[in-house]
Amino acid sequence: NKDAIFVAGQSNTVWAYGGFLNVNPTGGRLPLLVGGGAFNFHKEDLRQDPSNNNRVDTDDHFLAYGAVQYTFWDRLYLKLVGARAQYKHYDYASTPFTNKMLSGRFRAMILF
């Protein structure tokens, strides 16, 4: 806090990592692109829960996707994407929960 006093519920440790990759599995012979990526995030504060083996409050996010794109006549792009996300929350002052989501989408683009 502003007075430089340690407050466990306001002090935290955070780490995150992620990345993505796009490749043409045909070596350029076909206008095909396949890609995927992921991101992971973790946060925990330093406030311990004495009723649960001194466990600390945590938040975890995970996101991942995969995509396939094909191009016709250098003008029509068709893309299919699937994704998954998950959020886990533990806070000893409230009920722990997990949210999950799956999604899919199709996109078409015409250049003129």
PyRosetta script that sets phi, psi and omega in degrees:
from pyrosetta import init, pose_from_sequence

init()
pose = pose_from_sequence("NKDAIFVAGQSNTVWAYGGFLNVNPTGGRLPLLVGGGAFNFHKEDLRQDPSNNNRVDTDDHFLAYGAVQYTFWDRLYLKLVGARAQYKHYDYASTPFTNKMLSGRFRAMILF")
pose.set_psi(1, -177.4)
pose.set_omega(1, -172.9)
pose.set_phi(2, -68.3)
pose.set_psi(2, -20.3)
pose.set_omega(2, 179.8)
pose.set_phi(3, -94.4)
pose.set_psi(3, 10.8)
pose.set_omega(3, 179.2)
pose.set_phi(4, 60.4)
pose.set_psi(4, 34.0)
pose.set_omega(4, 176.5)
pose.set_phi(5, -103.0)
pose.set_psi(5, 131.6)
pose.set_omega(5, -179.3)
pose.set_phi(6, -66.2)
pose.set_psi(6, 124.4)
pose.set_omega(6, 175.2)
pose.set_phi(7, -126.1)
pose.set_psi(7, 109.4)
pose.set_omega(7, -171.5)
pose.set_phi(8, -58.0)
pose.set_psi(8, -39.7)
pose.set_omega(8, -178.3)
pose.set_phi(9, -72.1)
pose.set_psi(9, -13.4)
pose.set_omega(9, 179.5)
pose.set_phi(10, -109.4)
pose.set_psi(10, 1.1)
pose.set_omega(10, 177.1)
pose.set_phi(11, -108.5)
pose.set_psi(11, 138.0)
pose.set_omega(11, -176.2)
pose.set_phi(12, -147.6)
pose.set_psi(12, 167.0)
pose.set_omega(12, 173.7)
pose.set_phi(13, -119.4)
pose.set_psi(13, 132.9)
pose.set_omega(13, -177.4)
pose.set_phi(14, -132.5)
pose.set_psi(14, 137.5)
pose.set_omega(14, 169.4)
pose.set_phi(15, -141.5)
pose.set_psi(15, 151.0)
pose.set_omega(15, -179.6)
pose.set_phi(16, -153.4)
pose.set_psi(16, 150.2)
pose.set_omega(16, 174.0)
pose.set_phi(17, -154.5)
pose.set_psi(17, 158.6)
pose.set_omega(17, 179.2)
pose.set_phi(18, -177.8)
pose.set_psi(18, 177.6)
pose.set_omega(18, 178.2)
pose.set_phi(19, 175.9)
pose.set_psi(19, 173.6)
pose.set_omega(19, 177.8)
pose.set_phi(20, -148.2)
pose.set_psi(20, 163.3)
pose.set_omega(20, -179.9)
pose.set_phi(21, -146.7)
pose.set_psi(21, 133.0)
pose.set_omega(21, 174.1)
pose.set_phi(22, -120.1)
pose.set_psi(22, 133.0)
pose.set_omega(22, -180.0)
pose.set_phi(23, -139.9)
pose.set_psi(23, 156.5)
pose.set_omega(23, 170.3)
pose.set_phi(24, -105.7)
pose.set_psi(24, 103.9)
pose.set_omega(24, -175.2)
pose.set_phi(25, -68.0)
pose.set_psi(25, -11.5)
pose.set_omega(25, 179.5)
pose.set_phi(26, -95.3)
pose.set_psi(26, 4.7)
pose.set_omega(26, -179.2)
pose.set_phi(27, 68.8)
pose.set_psi(27, 23.2)
pose.set_omega(27, 178.8)
pose.set_phi(28, 92.6)
pose.set_psi(28, -1.7)
pose.set_omega(28, 179.9)
pose.set_phi(29, -70.5)
pose.set_psi(29, -31.4)
pose.set_omega(29, 177.6)
pose.set_phi(30, -122.5)
pose.set_psi(30, 151.5)
pose.set_omega(30, 178.3)
pose.set_phi(31, -80.8)
pose.set_psi(31, 60.6)
pose.set_omega(31, -177.0)
pose.set_phi(32, -115.1)
pose.set_psi(32, 136.0)
pose.set_omega(32, 178.4)
pose.set_phi(33, -130.6)
pose.set_psi(33, 128.7)
pose.set_omega(33, 178.0)
pose.set_phi(34, -121.3)
pose.set_psi(34, 134.6)
pose.set_omega(34, -177.6)
pose.set_phi(35, -145.7)
pose.set_psi(35, 166.2)
pose.set_omega(35, 177.4)
pose.set_phi(36, -165.3)
pose.set_psi(36, 162.6)
pose.set_omega(36, 179.8)
pose.set_phi(37, -164.5)
pose.set_psi(37, 166.4)
pose.set_omega(37, 179.1)
pose.set_phi(38, -152.4)
pose.set_psi(38, 154.8)
pose.set_omega(38, 177.2)
pose.set_phi(39, -143.2)
pose.set_psi(39, 134.3)
pose.set_omega(39, 179.4)
pose.set_phi(40, -130.3)
pose.set_psi(40, 135.0)
pose.set_omega(40, -177.2)
pose.set_phi(41, -135.2)
pose.set_psi(41, 136.1)
pose.set_omega(41, 178.2)
pose.set_phi(42, -135.9)
pose.set_psi(42, 134.6)
pose.set_omega(42, 177.2)
pose.set_phi(43, -135.8)
pose.set_psi(43, 135.5)
pose.set_omega(43, 173.0)
pose.set_phi(44, -138.8)
pose.set_psi(44, 139.1)
pose.set_omega(44, 175.0)
pose.set_phi(45, -92.9)
pose.set_psi(45, 176.5)
pose.set_omega(45, -173.7)
pose.set_phi(46, -101.5)
pose.set_psi(46, 10.9)
pose.set_omega(46, 176.8)
pose.set_phi(47, -81.8)
pose.set_psi(47, 123.5)
pose.set_omega(47, -176.9)
pose.set_phi(48, -96.1)
pose.set_psi(48, 146.2)
pose.set_omega(48, 178.0)
pose.set_phi(49, -97.4)
pose.set_psi(49, 102.9)
pose.set_omega(49, -177.3)
pose.set_phi(50, -66.0)
pose.set_psi(50, -21.3)
pose.set_omega(50, -179.7)
pose.set_phi(51, -84.9)
pose.set_psi(51, -4.7)
pose.set_omega(51, -177.7)
pose.set_phi(52, -135.6)
pose.set_psi(52, 57.7)
pose.set_omega(52, 177.5)
pose.set_phi(53, 52.7)
pose.set_psi(53, 36.3)
pose.set_omega(53, 178.1)
pose.set_phi(54, 59.6)
pose.set_psi(54, 30.4)
pose.set_omega(54, 175.8)
pose.set_phi(55, -64.5)
pose.set_psi(55, 147.1)
pose.set_omega(55, 179.8)
pose.set_phi(56, -102.5)
pose.set_psi(56, 161.6)
pose.set_omega(56, 177.5)
pose.set_phi(57, -69.7)
pose.set_psi(57, 137.5)
pose.set_omega(57, -179.1)
pose.set_phi(58, -136.7)
pose.set_psi(58, 154.1)
pose.set_omega(58, 171.5)
pose.set_phi(59, -134.5)
pose.set_psi(59, 129.1)
pose.set_omega(59, 179.2)
pose.set_phi(60, -129.2)
pose.set_psi(60, 130.8)
pose.set_omega(60, 176.5)
pose.set_phi(61, -121.3)
pose.set_psi(61, 136.7)
pose.set_omega(61, 173.7)
pose.set_phi(62, -137.0)
pose.set_psi(62, 132.2)
pose.set_omega(62, 179.7)
pose.set_phi(63, -134.1)
pose.set_psi(63, 138.3)
pose.set_omega(63, 176.7)
pose.set_phi(64, -147.6)
pose.set_psi(64, 149.1)
pose.set_omega(64, 178.0)
pose.set_phi(65, -146.3)
pose.set_psi(65, 159.3)
pose.set_omega(65, 172.8)
pose.set_phi(66, -138.0)
pose.set_psi(66, 145.1)
pose.set_omega(66, -176.6)
pose.set_phi(67, -143.4)
pose.set_psi(67, 150.1)
pose.set_omega(67, 174.6)
pose.set_phi(68, -132.9)
pose.set_psi(68, 129.7)
pose.set_omega(68, 179.9)
pose.set_phi(69, -131.1)
pose.set_psi(69, 138.1)
pose.set_omega(69, 176.9)
pose.set_phi(70, -131.2)
pose.set_psi(70, 143.0)
pose.set_omega(70, -178.5)
pose.set_phi(71, -115.7)
pose.set_psi(71, 131.3)
pose.set_omega(71, 175.7)
pose.set_phi(72, -109.2)
pose.set_psi(72, 131.1)
pose.set_omega(72, 174.1)
pose.set_phi(73, 55.4)
pose.set_psi(73, 26.1)
pose.set_omega(73, -179.4)
pose.set_phi(74, 58.2)
pose.set_psi(74, 16.6)
pose.set_omega(74, -177.6)
pose.set_phi(75, -134.1)
pose.set_psi(75, -30.2)
pose.set_omega(75, -176.7)
pose.set_phi(76, -106.9)
pose.set_psi(76, 115.9)
pose.set_omega(76, -179.6)
pose.set_phi(77, -109.0)
pose.set_psi(77, 125.4)
pose.set_omega(77, 176.5)
pose.set_phi(78, -117.4)
pose.set_psi(78, 131.1)
pose.set_omega(78, -175.6)
pose.set_phi(79, -137.2)
pose.set_psi(79, 134.7)
pose.set_omega(79, 176.5)
pose.set_phi(80, -120.4)
pose.set_psi(80, 128.5)
pose.set_omega(80, -177.2)
pose.set_phi(81, -129.1)
pose.set_psi(81, 135.8)
pose.set_omega(81, 172.3)
pose.set_phi(82, -122.6)
pose.set_psi(82, 143.5)
pose.set_omega(82, -177.2)
pose.set_phi(83, -144.7)
pose.set_psi(83, 157.4)
pose.set_omega(83, 177.4)
pose.set_phi(84, -137.8)
pose.set_psi(84, 138.9)
pose.set_omega(84, 176.9)
pose.set_phi(85, -136.9)
pose.set_psi(85, 147.9)
pose.set_omega(85, 177.9)
pose.set_phi(86, -146.5)
pose.set_psi(86, 137.3)
pose.set_omega(86, 177.1)
pose.set_phi(87, -128.9)
pose.set_psi(87, 125.5)
pose.set_omega(87, 177.0)
pose.set_phi(88, -117.1)
pose.set_psi(88, 134.2)
pose.set_omega(88, -179.4)
pose.set_phi(89, -128.7)
pose.set_psi(89, 130.8)
pose.set_omega(89, 171.9)
pose.set_phi(90, -129.2)
pose.set_psi(90, 123.3)
pose.set_omega(90, 177.8)
pose.set_phi(91, -144.2)
pose.set_psi(91, 120.2)
pose.set_omega(91, -173.9)
pose.set_phi(92, -68.7)
pose.set_psi(92, -11.1)
pose.set_omega(92, 176.3)
pose.set_phi(93, -87.7)
pose.set_psi(93, -6.6)
pose.set_omega(93, 179.1)
pose.set_phi(94, -142.0)
pose.set_psi(94, 179.9)
pose.set_omega(94, -179.4)
pose.set_phi(95, -80.6)
pose.set_psi(95, 126.7)
pose.set_omega(95, 175.8)
pose.set_phi(96, -63.0)
pose.set_psi(96, 148.7)
pose.set_omega(96, 178.8)
pose.set_phi(97, -151.7)
pose.set_psi(97, 163.4)
pose.set_omega(97, 175.6)
pose.set_phi(98, -133.3)
pose.set_psi(98, 131.1)
pose.set_omega(98, 174.0)
pose.set_phi(99, -111.0)
pose.set_psi(99, 135.9)
pose.set_omega(99, 178.4)
pose.set_phi(100, -129.8)
pose.set_psi(100, 148.6)
pose.set_omega(100, 178.9)
pose.set_phi(101, -147.0)
pose.set_psi(101, 137.2)
pose.set_omega(101, 170.2)
pose.set_phi(102, -117.4)
pose.set_psi(102, 140.9)
pose.set_omega(102, 179.3)
pose.set_phi(103, -143.2)
pose.set_psi(103, 158.1)
pose.set_omega(103, 176.0)
pose.set_phi(104, -147.9)
pose.set_psi(104, 148.8)
pose.set_omega(104, 178.8)
pose.set_phi(105, -151.9)
pose.set_psi(105, 154.6)
pose.set_omega(105, 177.3)
pose.set_phi(106, -124.0)
pose.set_psi(106, 134.7)
pose.set_omega(106, 179.8)
pose.set_phi(107, -130.7)
pose.set_psi(107, 137.6)
pose.set_omega(107, 174.6)
pose.set_phi(108, -123.4)
pose.set_psi(108, 135.8)
pose.set_omega(108, -179.6)
pose.set_phi(109, -135.4)
pose.set_psi(109, 131.8)
pose.set_omega(109, 176.8)
pose.set_phi(110, -115.0)
pose.set_psi(110, 126.1)
pose.set_omega(110, 175.4)
pose.set_phi(111, -97.5)
pose.set_psi(111, 134.7)
pose.set_omega(111, 178.3)
pose.set_phi(112, -142.0)
pose.dump_pdb("model.pdb")
